[in-house]
Amino acid sequence: MGDAADRRATDFVTVNGIRLAYERSGSGEPVLMIMGSGCSGRVWTMHQTPALHAAGYATVVFDNRGIPPSDAPPGKYPLAELVADTRGLIEALDLAPCRIVGMSLGAMIAQELAIEHPELVRCAVLIATRARADAARLAQTEAEIALVESGVRLPAAYEAATTVFKMFSPATLDDDRAVAGWLEVFELAGTGIAAAGQTWAELTGDRRAALRQVTAPCRVVTFADDLMTPPHLGAEVAEAIPRCDLAEIPGCGHLGCLERPDAVNAAITEFLDNNRGGLS
């Protein structure tokens, strides 16, 4: 899966007091890929890193704190800690100013970097993102926090079924063969208790005013059937950032990177190619 010939073994770097696992591969100008909550950075290697390598970019993927083999310290992981981790990685690997592609929580990390550390961000693709939680998304986050704090562990089959319903489009849910495959994937993978600390990173308040300070060019990519970060919340991010355009991809849910990878890859590479030159 992916371009194994270009792939290097996992390396480690210690930043912000923890050890992060990362993988650098391909050749060309580097792109840092930041994955969403509960997911390994290797999710990018299914479809996105091969496309970026073919387009002439190197890639750096890594596992956020809480995702093995990166460290998983006990307790809550506020967004600021994940941002500090990523900042440390960028500095340790000498990537700045950095091209960034972030997905979901990864996009929120990228947004905060662009707000607080503009010198680190050359440009950014923000996939399935938001600047605030509306009533429905806030209720979902609070319910997930309550579940983590209760100590209750739901059966793997239940978690897998719930994840599939939340993450994919009706087109995929109506495809029996596709659903069977994804149920198996999520039941085997799980998210584990280590990643539970990332749940608190979703409580960010309203960042629309802060996003107006972003100077780096950005692209927001939304997915038409996304229940977790619906298109109207992504559009708010695009509207707030001064140099930002918006691309909506139909026929996919929150995991559009897996459901419609060709469309997602095209949106990423087109934007990066248009911003391939120096800082402006």
PyMOL commands that set and color helices and strands:
alter all, ss='L'
color gray80, all
select helices_A, chain A and resi 4-6+41-54+79-92+105-116+118-120+135-150+156-167+170-173+176-189+194-202+208-211+231-240+256-259+261-274
alter helices_A, ss='H'
color red, helices_A
select strands_A, chain A and resi 11-15+18-25+29-34+57-62+98-103+121-127+218-223+244-249
alter strands_A, ss='S'
color yellow, strands_A
deselect
rebuild
show_as cartoon
